[in-house]
Amino acid sequence: RKKYTVTTGKADPAQQALLVSGTIKEEFYESKKGIRTDIKEYYFIPGEEGLKDHKLEGQYFIKLWEGKIPKDEVKRYSGKKVLIKAFFKRGLWDATDEQHASRLGDYVAILEIAAQ
């Protein structure tokens, strides 16, 4: 079972980034109380090869501030098949430390993105 790790700042260039194809999905944020907001969030859904070759699962929250791709560019690829160079991690989504409320889970920090 994967452990949660607290990650802060930018993705570590010493780690090995993966090249993975998949789809970008856009969703409205929904609070724990079930209240839908106007805030849009982005998720990466790996394709078959990513699931098999890299043992990836389901979908990954796109943690924009830890990657190198601006929100406008991610938004431009929403609903499209893409090839990304990225780090896949497990940790805090919304905060940089455990002192603040945050969701925990699998996420991706995208370094490069291109349409397929």
PyMOL commands that place a pseudoatom at each C-alpha (Angstrom):
pseudoatom trace, name=CA, resn=ARG, resi=1, chain=A, elem=C, hetatm=0, pos=[0.000, 0.000, 0.000]
pseudoatom trace, name=CA, resn=LYS, resi=2, chain=A, elem=C, hetatm=0, pos=[1.277, 3.478, -0.883]
pseudoatom trace, name=CA, resn=LYS, resi=3, chain=A, elem=C, hetatm=0, pos=[2.120, 5.924, 1.905]
pseudoatom trace, name=CA, resn=TYR, resi=4, chain=A, elem=C, hetatm=0, pos=[1.070, 9.536, 1.944]
pseudoatom trace, name=CA, resn=THR, resi=5, chain=A, elem=C, hetatm=0, pos=[3.956, 11.949, 1.770]
pseudoatom trace, name=CA, resn=VAL, resi=6, chain=A, elem=C, hetatm=0, pos=[3.921, 15.639, 2.376]
pseudoatom trace, name=CA, resn=THR, resi=7, chain=A, elem=C, hetatm=0, pos=[5.344, 17.354, -0.671]
pseudoatom trace, name=CA, resn=THR, resi=8, chain=A, elem=C, hetatm=0, pos=[6.097, 21.026, -0.978]
pseudoatom trace, name=CA, resn=GLY, resi=9, chain=A, elem=C, hetatm=0, pos=[7.475, 23.294, -3.653]
pseudoatom trace, name=CA, resn=LYS, resi=10, chain=A, elem=C, hetatm=0, pos=[8.283, 22.214, -7.178]
pseudoatom trace, name=CA, resn=ALA, resi=11, chain=A, elem=C, hetatm=0, pos=[8.761, 18.666, -8.431]
pseudoatom trace, name=CA, resn=ASP, resi=12, chain=A, elem=C, hetatm=0, pos=[12.214, 17.266, -7.634]
pseudoatom trace, name=CA, resn=PRO, resi=13, chain=A, elem=C, hetatm=0, pos=[14.286, 17.168, -10.858]
pseudoatom trace, name=CA, resn=ALA, resi=14, chain=A, elem=C, hetatm=0, pos=[16.390, 14.336, -9.392]
pseudoatom trace, name=CA, resn=GLN, resi=15, chain=A, elem=C, hetatm=0, pos=[13.378, 12.015, -9.574]
pseudoatom trace, name=CA, resn=GLN, resi=16, chain=A, elem=C, hetatm=0, pos=[12.507, 10.131, -12.732]
pseudoatom trace, name=CA, resn=ALA, resi=17, chain=A, elem=C, hetatm=0, pos=[9.659, 11.758, -14.678]
pseudoatom trace, name=CA, resn=LEU, resi=18, chain=A, elem=C, hetatm=0, pos=[7.348, 9.467, -16.664]
pseudoatom trace, name=CA, resn=LEU, resi=19, chain=A, elem=C, hetatm=0, pos=[6.027, 9.894, -20.214]
pseudoatom trace, name=CA, resn=VAL, resi=20, chain=A, elem=C, hetatm=0, pos=[2.372, 8.877, -20.146]
pseudoatom trace, name=CA, resn=SER, resi=21, chain=A, elem=C, hetatm=0, pos=[-0.523, 9.298, -22.571]
pseudoatom trace, name=CA, resn=GLY, resi=22, chain=A, elem=C, hetatm=0, pos=[-4.034, 9.927, -21.359]
pseudoatom trace, name=CA, resn=THR, resi=23, chain=A, elem=C, hetatm=0, pos=[-6.855, 12.463, -21.155]
pseudoatom trace, name=CA, resn=ILE, resi=24, chain=A, elem=C, hetatm=0, pos=[-7.307, 15.734, -19.251]
pseudoatom trace, name=CA, resn=LYS, resi=25, chain=A, elem=C, hetatm=0, pos=[-10.681, 16.052, -17.491]
pseudoatom trace, name=CA, resn=GLU, resi=26, chain=A, elem=C, hetatm=0, pos=[-12.211, 19.242, -16.096]
pseudoatom trace, name=CA, resn=GLU, resi=27, chain=A, elem=C, hetatm=0, pos=[-14.643, 19.139, -13.132]
pseudoatom trace, name=CA, resn=PHE, resi=28, chain=A, elem=C, hetatm=0, pos=[-16.263, 21.645, -10.814]
pseudoatom trace, name=CA, resn=TYR, resi=29, chain=A, elem=C, hetatm=0, pos=[-14.999, 21.365, -7.230]
pseudoatom trace, name=CA, resn=GLU, resi=30, chain=A, elem=C, hetatm=0, pos=[-17.567, 19.927, -4.848]
pseudoatom trace, name=CA, resn=SER, resi=31, chain=A, elem=C, hetatm=0, pos=[-17.151, 20.453, -1.091]
pseudoatom trace, name=CA, resn=LYS, resi=32, chain=A, elem=C, hetatm=0, pos=[-17.346, 17.652, 1.472]
pseudoatom trace, name=CA, resn=LYS, resi=33, chain=A, elem=C, hetatm=0, pos=[-20.897, 18.861, 2.184]
pseudoatom trace, name=CA, resn=GLY, resi=34, chain=A, elem=C, hetatm=0, pos=[-21.847, 18.243, -1.449]
pseudoatom trace, name=CA, resn=ILE, resi=35, chain=A, elem=C, hetatm=0, pos=[-21.900, 21.913, -2.430]
pseudoatom trace, name=CA, resn=ARG, resi=36, chain=A, elem=C, hetatm=0, pos=[-20.826, 22.439, -6.024]
pseudoatom trace, name=CA, resn=THR, resi=37, chain=A, elem=C, hetatm=0, pos=[-18.716, 25.559, -6.574]
pseudoatom trace, name=CA, resn=ASP, resi=38, chain=A, elem=C, hetatm=0, pos=[-17.645, 27.642, -9.578]
pseudoatom trace, name=CA, resn=ILE, resi=39, chain=A, elem=C, hetatm=0, pos=[-14.037, 26.497, -9.105]
pseudoatom trace, name=CA, resn=LYS, resi=40, chain=A, elem=C, hetatm=0, pos=[-12.790, 24.137, -11.806]
pseudoatom trace, name=CA, resn=GLU, resi=41, chain=A, elem=C, hetatm=0, pos=[-10.235, 21.441, -11.112]
pseudoatom trace, name=CA, resn=TYR, resi=42, chain=A, elem=C, hetatm=0, pos=[-8.327, 19.274, -13.545]
pseudoatom trace, name=CA, resn=TYR, resi=43, chain=A, elem=C, hetatm=0, pos=[-7.592, 15.560, -13.519]
pseudoatom trace, name=CA, resn=PHE, resi=44, chain=A, elem=C, hetatm=0, pos=[-5.386, 13.308, -15.648]
pseudoatom trace, name=CA, resn=ILE, resi=45, chain=A, elem=C, hetatm=0, pos=[-6.754, 9.908, -16.659]
pseudoatom trace, name=CA, resn=PRO, resi=46, chain=A, elem=C, hetatm=0, pos=[-3.961, 7.604, -17.883]
pseudoatom trace, name=CA, resn=GLY, resi=47, chain=A, elem=C, hetatm=0, pos=[-4.475, 5.592, -21.066]
pseudoatom trace, name=CA, resn=GLU, resi=48, chain=A, elem=C, hetatm=0, pos=[-4.166, 1.809, -21.258]
pseudoatom trace, name=CA, resn=GLU, resi=49, chain=A, elem=C, hetatm=0, pos=[-0.372, 1.893, -21.687]
pseudoatom trace, name=CA, resn=GLY, resi=50, chain=A, elem=C, hetatm=0, pos=[0.096, 4.068, -18.591]
pseudoatom trace, name=CA, resn=LEU, resi=51, chain=A, elem=C, hetatm=0, pos=[-2.105, 1.789, -16.550]
pseudoatom trace, name=CA, resn=LYS, resi=52, chain=A, elem=C, hetatm=0, pos=[-0.168, -1.279, -17.638]
pseudoatom trace, name=CA, resn=ASP, resi=53, chain=A, elem=C, hetatm=0, pos=[3.424, -0.050, -18.110]
pseudoatom trace, name=CA, resn=HIS, resi=54, chain=A, elem=C, hetatm=0, pos=[3.642, 2.251, -15.090]
pseudoatom trace, name=CA, resn=LYS, resi=55, chain=A, elem=C, hetatm=0, pos=[1.049, 0.560, -12.848]
pseudoatom trace, name=CA, resn=LEU, resi=56, chain=A, elem=C, hetatm=0, pos=[-0.987, 3.758, -12.671]
pseudoatom trace, name=CA, resn=GLU, resi=57, chain=A, elem=C, hetatm=0, pos=[-4.583, 3.770, -11.459]
pseudoatom trace, name=CA, resn=GLY, resi=58, chain=A, elem=C, hetatm=0, pos=[-7.835, 5.656, -12.110]
pseudoatom trace, name=CA, resn=GLN, resi=59, chain=A, elem=C, hetatm=0, pos=[-7.436, 9.406, -12.253]
pseudoatom trace, name=CA, resn=TYR, resi=60, chain=A, elem=C, hetatm=0, pos=[-4.940, 11.869, -10.801]
pseudoatom trace, name=CA, resn=PHE, resi=61, chain=A, elem=C, hetatm=0, pos=[-5.596, 15.374, -9.505]
pseudoatom trace, name=CA, resn=ILE, resi=62, chain=A, elem=C, hetatm=0, pos=[-3.410, 17.846, -11.450]
pseudoatom trace, name=CA, resn=LYS, resi=63, chain=A, elem=C, hetatm=0, pos=[-1.484, 19.829, -8.859]
pseudoatom trace, name=CA, resn=LEU, resi=64, chain=A, elem=C, hetatm=0, pos=[-0.792, 22.944, -10.919]
pseudoatom trace, name=CA, resn=TRP, resi=65, chain=A, elem=C, hetatm=0, pos=[1.559, 24.783, -8.554]
pseudoatom trace, name=CA, resn=GLU, resi=66, chain=A, elem=C, hetatm=0, pos=[3.937, 21.831, -8.286]
pseudoatom trace, name=CA, resn=GLY, resi=67, chain=A, elem=C, hetatm=0, pos=[4.263, 21.329, -12.041]
pseudoatom trace, name=CA, resn=LYS, resi=68, chain=A, elem=C, hetatm=0, pos=[5.471, 23.632, -14.810]
pseudoatom trace, name=CA, resn=ILE, resi=69, chain=A, elem=C, hetatm=0, pos=[2.321, 23.935, -16.942]
pseudoatom trace, name=CA, resn=PRO, resi=70, chain=A, elem=C, hetatm=0, pos=[0.050, 26.975, -16.405]
pseudoatom trace, name=CA, resn=LYS, resi=71, chain=A, elem=C, hetatm=0, pos=[-3.678, 26.512, -15.809]
pseudoatom trace, name=CA, resn=ASP, resi=72, chain=A, elem=C, hetatm=0, pos=[-4.594, 28.080, -19.169]
pseudoatom trace, name=CA, resn=GLU, resi=73, chain=A, elem=C, hetatm=0, pos=[-2.570, 25.455, -21.025]
pseudoatom trace, name=CA, resn=VAL, resi=74, chain=A, elem=C, hetatm=0, pos=[-4.066, 22.574, -19.017]
pseudoatom trace, name=CA, resn=LYS, resi=75, chain=A, elem=C, hetatm=0, pos=[-7.531, 24.018, -19.673]
pseudoatom trace, name=CA, resn=ARG, resi=76, chain=A, elem=C, hetatm=0, pos=[-6.791, 24.167, -23.426]
pseudoatom trace, name=CA, resn=TYR, resi=77, chain=A, elem=C, hetatm=0, pos=[-6.214, 20.392, -23.437]
pseudoatom trace, name=CA, resn=SER, resi=78, chain=A, elem=C, hetatm=0, pos=[-9.348, 19.552, -21.428]
pseudoatom trace, name=CA, resn=GLY, resi=79, chain=A, elem=C, hetatm=0, pos=[-11.220, 16.641, -22.990]
pseudoatom trace, name=CA, resn=LYS, resi=80, chain=A, elem=C, hetatm=0, pos=[-8.322, 15.824, -25.325]
pseudoatom trace, name=CA, resn=LYS, resi=81, chain=A, elem=C, hetatm=0, pos=[-5.811, 13.007, -25.518]
pseudoatom trace, name=CA, resn=VAL, resi=82, chain=A, elem=C, hetatm=0, pos=[-2.370, 14.198, -24.471]
pseudoatom trace, name=CA, resn=LEU, resi=83, chain=A, elem=C, hetatm=0, pos=[1.164, 12.981, -23.828]
pseudoatom trace, name=CA, resn=ILE, resi=84, chain=A, elem=C, hetatm=0, pos=[2.614, 14.308, -20.576]
pseudoatom trace, name=CA, resn=LYS, resi=85, chain=A, elem=C, hetatm=0, pos=[6.004, 14.237, -18.918]
pseudoatom trace, name=CA, resn=ALA, resi=86, chain=A, elem=C, hetatm=0, pos=[5.200, 14.211, -15.217]
pseudoatom trace, name=CA, resn=PHE, resi=87, chain=A, elem=C, hetatm=0, pos=[5.787, 13.059, -11.668]
pseudoatom trace, name=CA, resn=PHE, resi=88, chain=A, elem=C, hetatm=0, pos=[3.068, 10.916, -10.091]
pseudoatom trace, name=CA, resn=LYS, resi=89, chain=A, elem=C, hetatm=0, pos=[2.862, 11.335, -6.324]
pseudoatom trace, name=CA, resn=ARG, resi=90, chain=A, elem=C, hetatm=0, pos=[0.663, 10.811, -3.301]
pseudoatom trace, name=CA, resn=GLY, resi=91, chain=A, elem=C, hetatm=0, pos=[0.232, 13.617, -0.796]
pseudoatom trace, name=CA, resn=LEU, resi=92, chain=A, elem=C, hetatm=0, pos=[-1.488, 16.895, 0.019]
pseudoatom trace, name=CA, resn=TRP, resi=93, chain=A, elem=C, hetatm=0, pos=[-3.458, 18.548, -2.809]
pseudoatom trace, name=CA, resn=ASP, resi=94, chain=A, elem=C, hetatm=0, pos=[-4.372, 21.939, -1.375]
pseudoatom trace, name=CA, resn=ALA, resi=95, chain=A, elem=C, hetatm=0, pos=[-1.728, 22.856, 1.218]
pseudoatom trace, name=CA, resn=THR, resi=96, chain=A, elem=C, hetatm=0, pos=[2.025, 22.820, 1.660]
pseudoatom trace, name=CA, resn=ASP, resi=97, chain=A, elem=C, hetatm=0, pos=[2.028, 21.506, 5.223]
pseudoatom trace, name=CA, resn=GLU, resi=98, chain=A, elem=C, hetatm=0, pos=[-0.078, 19.381, 7.567]
pseudoatom trace, name=CA, resn=GLN, resi=99, chain=A, elem=C, hetatm=0, pos=[-1.108, 22.431, 9.637]
pseudoatom trace, name=CA, resn=HIS, resi=100, chain=A, elem=C, hetatm=0, pos=[-3.728, 23.417, 7.052]
pseudoatom trace, name=CA, resn=ALA, resi=101, chain=A, elem=C, hetatm=0, pos=[-6.796, 21.528, 5.891]
pseudoatom trace, name=CA, resn=SER, resi=102, chain=A, elem=C, hetatm=0, pos=[-6.160, 19.688, 2.641]
pseudoatom trace, name=CA, resn=ARG, resi=103, chain=A, elem=C, hetatm=0, pos=[-7.326, 16.736, 0.645]
pseudoatom trace, name=CA, resn=LEU, resi=104, chain=A, elem=C, hetatm=0, pos=[-4.920, 13.811, 0.415]
pseudoatom trace, name=CA, resn=GLY, resi=105, chain=A, elem=C, hetatm=0, pos=[-4.494, 11.467, -2.501]
pseudoatom trace, name=CA, resn=ASP, resi=106, chain=A, elem=C, hetatm=0, pos=[-2.838, 10.644, -5.774]
pseudoatom trace, name=CA, resn=TYR, resi=107, chain=A, elem=C, hetatm=0, pos=[-1.824, 13.599, -7.920]
pseudoatom trace, name=CA, resn=VAL, resi=108, chain=A, elem=C, hetatm=0, pos=[0.355, 14.499, -10.864]
pseudoatom trace, name=CA, resn=ALA, resi=109, chain=A, elem=C, hetatm=0, pos=[2.804, 17.383, -11.359]
pseudoatom trace, name=CA, resn=ILE, resi=110, chain=A, elem=C, hetatm=0, pos=[3.051, 17.982, -15.124]
pseudoatom trace, name=CA, resn=LEU, resi=111, chain=A, elem=C, hetatm=0, pos=[6.347, 19.216, -16.565]
pseudoatom trace, name=CA, resn=GLU, resi=112, chain=A, elem=C, hetatm=0, pos=[5.470, 19.066, -20.276]
pseudoatom trace, name=CA, resn=ILE, resi=113, chain=A, elem=C, hetatm=0, pos=[2.266, 18.481, -22.240]
pseudoatom trace, name=CA, resn=ALA, resi=114, chain=A, elem=C, hetatm=0, pos=[1.447, 17.900, -25.921]
pseudoatom trace, name=CA, resn=ALA, resi=115, chain=A, elem=C, hetatm=0, pos=[-1.642, 16.872, -27.873]
pseudoatom trace, name=CA, resn=GLN, resi=116, chain=A, elem=C, hetatm=0, pos=[-1.678, 13.390, -29.395]
for i in range(1, 116): cmd.bond("trace and resi %d" % i, "trace and resi %d" % (i + 1))
show_as sticks, trace
zoom trace
